[in-house]
Amino acid sequence: MTVLVATSVLGTFILFLAIRLIAQSGSKRPRPAVTADEYTDARQALDSVFVEATVIKRIFSVEDMEFIARSAAPAIKSTFVNERKKLAIKWLSKTRKQMARLMDLHLRLASYTYDPSPGYEIRLTAKYLTFVTVSEIVLLLVWVLGPFKATRSIFYAIRTAGGFCSTFSMRLERVNPTRLSADRESLVH
C-alpha cells in the first residue's frame, strides 16, 4: 500500500511538472537569458546547501537533545525543542526556495550546454521532485512530531538536497560560459 501511495505522489508531481513545462514552452514570452551573474549565484547556492547541510546535521544531533533532557528544567527543554523546530522549518523553507531557483535556472540553461542529454534531464527532474516530496513530508513530521523525533527524516532531506545539488553541479560543468557572457552583453546594449 505504501509503495502505491508513493508511486501515486511521484506520478502526480511528474504530471504537474510536465504540464508546467508544456505551459511555459507554449507561452508567448521568451524565457529570460541566463547571465554570468546567475551562473555564479547558482554555484554559490550549491556551495551554501552543502555547508548548511553540515551545520543542520549538528543542530539536530540527538546528543544535544539527550544532554538537555538529562540536565535541564522542563521549560528549558521546551524552549530548546521549539527553537530547533523553528530552525528546521526555516532551513527547509530556504532550501526549497534555493532548489526551485536552481531548477528554474536549469530549465533556462538547457540551451547553453555543450551536450544536452535527455537522461540527465530526467535524472535531475526526478531528484528535484524527490526533494520536493521529501521536504513536504519532513515539514509535516517536524511540525507534528518535533525536530528530534523527525531527525532521520531531516537527514534524509539533507541527502536528497545533496543529491540534487550534485547532479545540478554537473549541469553547470556542461555550460558553455562564453555564451553566457555574450547574452549578458546583449542584455546591456
C-alpha positions as CSV (number, residue, x, y, z in Angstrom):
1,M,0.0,0.0,0.0
2,T,2.8,2.4,0.9
3,V,4.5,1.8,-2.5
4,L,1.2,2.6,-4.2
5,V,0.9,5.9,-2.4
6,A,4.5,6.8,-3.1
7,T,4.1,5.9,-6.7
8,S,0.9,8.0,-7.0
9,V,2.5,11.0,-5.4
10,L,5.6,10.8,-7.6
11,G,3.4,10.3,-10.7
12,T,1.3,13.4,-9.7
13,F,4.4,15.5,-9.3
14,I,5.8,14.4,-12.6
15,L,2.5,15.1,-14.3
16,F,2.4,18.6,-12.6
17,L,6.0,19.3,-13.8
18,A,5.2,18.2,-17.3
19,I,2.1,20.4,-17.5
20,R,4.1,23.3,-16.2
21,L,6.9,22.8,-18.7
22,I,4.4,22.5,-21.6
23,A,2.6,25.6,-20.4
24,Q,5.9,27.5,-20.2
25,S,7.1,26.4,-23.6
26,G,3.8,27.4,-25.1
27,S,3.7,30.9,-23.6
28,K,4.4,33.8,-25.9
29,R,7.0,35.5,-23.7
30,P,10.5,34.2,-24.1
31,R,12.4,32.9,-21.0
32,P,15.0,35.5,-19.9
33,A,18.5,34.8,-20.9
34,V,20.9,33.4,-18.3
35,T,23.5,35.9,-17.2
36,A,27.0,35.2,-15.9
37,D,25.9,36.6,-12.5
38,E,23.1,34.0,-12.3
39,Y,25.6,31.3,-13.2
40,T,27.8,32.5,-10.3
41,D,24.9,32.7,-8.0
42,A,23.9,29.1,-8.8
43,R,27.4,28.0,-7.8
44,Q,27.2,29.9,-4.6
45,A,23.7,28.4,-3.8
46,L,25.1,24.9,-4.4
47,D,28.0,25.6,-2.0
48,S,25.6,27.1,0.5
49,V,23.4,24.0,0.5
50,F,26.4,21.7,1.2
51,V,27.8,23.9,4.0
52,E,24.3,24.3,5.6
53,A,23.8,20.6,5.5
54,T,26.8,20.0,7.7
55,V,25.5,22.7,10.2
56,I,22.0,21.3,10.1
57,K,23.3,17.8,10.9
58,R,25.0,19.2,14.0
59,I,21.9,21.3,15.1
60,F,19.7,18.2,15.1
61,S,22.2,15.9,16.8
62,V,20.5,13.6,19.2
63,E,23.3,14.0,21.7
64,D,22.3,17.6,22.3
65,M,18.7,16.6,23.0
66,E,19.8,13.8,25.3
67,F,22.0,16.3,27.2
68,I,19.1,18.8,27.6
69,A,16.7,16.1,28.6
70,R,19.1,14.9,31.4
71,S,20.1,18.2,32.8
72,A,17.6,20.9,32.1
73,A,14.3,22.1,33.5
74,P,11.2,21.3,31.5
75,A,10.8,25.0,30.5
76,I,14.4,25.0,29.1
77,K,13.8,21.7,27.3
78,S,10.6,23.1,25.7
79,T,12.3,26.2,24.6
80,F,15.2,24.2,23.2
81,V,12.9,21.9,21.2
82,N,10.8,24.9,19.9
83,E,14.0,26.8,18.7
84,R,15.3,23.7,16.9
85,K,11.8,23.2,15.4
86,K,11.9,26.8,14.0
87,L,15.5,26.2,12.7
88,A,14.3,23.0,10.9
89,I,11.4,24.8,9.3
90,K,13.5,27.8,8.3
91,W,16.2,25.6,6.8
92,L,13.6,23.6,4.8
93,S,11.9,26.7,3.5
94,K,15.2,28.3,2.5
95,T,16.5,25.1,0.9
96,R,13.2,24.6,-1.0
97,K,13.4,28.1,-2.4
98,Q,17.0,27.6,-3.5
99,M,16.1,24.3,-5.1
100,A,13.2,25.9,-7.0
101,R,15.6,28.7,-8.2
102,L,18.1,26.2,-9.3
103,M,15.5,24.1,-11.2
104,D,14.3,27.3,-13.0
105,L,17.9,28.1,-13.9
106,H,18.4,24.5,-15.0
107,L,15.5,24.8,-17.4
108,R,16.9,28.1,-18.8
109,L,20.4,26.7,-19.1
110,A,19.4,23.8,-21.3
111,S,20.2,25.8,-24.5
112,Y,23.7,26.7,-23.2
113,T,25.1,23.2,-22.7
114,Y,27.8,21.6,-24.8
115,D,26.0,18.3,-24.9
116,P,22.3,18.1,-23.9
117,S,21.2,14.8,-22.5
118,P,17.6,13.6,-22.1
119,G,18.7,11.0,-19.5
120,Y,20.4,13.7,-17.5
121,E,17.2,15.9,-17.7
122,I,15.1,13.1,-16.4
123,R,17.5,12.3,-13.6
124,L,17.7,15.9,-12.4
125,T,13.9,16.3,-12.6
126,A,13.4,13.1,-10.6
127,K,15.9,14.3,-7.9
128,Y,14.2,17.6,-7.7
129,L,10.7,16.0,-7.4
130,T,12.1,13.6,-4.8
131,F,13.4,16.6,-2.8
132,V,10.1,18.5,-3.0
133,T,8.2,15.4,-1.9
134,V,10.6,14.6,0.9
135,S,10.7,18.2,2.1
136,E,6.9,18.3,2.3
137,I,6.8,15.1,4.3
138,V,9.6,16.3,6.6
139,L,8.0,19.6,7.2
140,L,4.8,17.8,8.3
141,L,6.8,15.4,10.5
142,V,8.8,18.3,12.1
143,W,5.5,20.2,12.7
144,V,3.7,17.2,14.3
145,L,6.5,15.2,16.0
146,G,9.1,17.8,16.6
147,P,12.6,18.0,15.2
148,F,14.2,15.3,17.3
149,K,11.6,12.6,16.5
150,A,12.0,13.5,12.8
151,T,15.8,13.5,12.8
152,R,16.1,10.6,10.4
153,S,13.7,12.4,8.0
154,I,15.6,15.6,8.3
155,F,18.8,13.8,7.5
156,Y,17.1,12.1,4.5
157,A,16.0,15.5,3.3
158,I,19.6,16.7,3.6
159,R,20.8,13.7,1.5
160,T,18.1,14.3,-1.2
161,A,19.1,18.0,-1.4
162,G,22.7,17.0,-1.7
163,G,21.9,14.5,-4.5
164,F,20.0,17.2,-6.4
165,C,22.9,19.7,-6.0
166,S,25.5,17.1,-7.1
167,T,23.5,16.4,-10.2
168,F,22.9,20.1,-10.8
169,S,26.6,20.8,-10.4
170,M,27.2,18.6,-13.5
171,R,24.8,20.9,-15.4
172,L,27.0,23.9,-14.5
173,E,30.1,22.0,-15.7
174,R,28.4,21.4,-19.1
175,V,27.6,25.0,-19.7
176,N,29.5,27.0,-22.3
177,P,30.3,30.2,-20.3
178,T,31.2,32.2,-23.4
179,R,27.6,32.0,-24.5
180,L,26.6,33.4,-21.1
181,S,28.9,36.4,-21.5
182,A,27.6,37.1,-25.0
183,D,24.0,37.0,-23.7
184,R,24.9,39.3,-20.8
185,E,26.5,41.8,-23.2
186,S,23.4,41.7,-25.4
187,L,21.2,42.5,-22.5
188,V,23.3,45.6,-21.6
189,H,23.3,47.0,-25.2
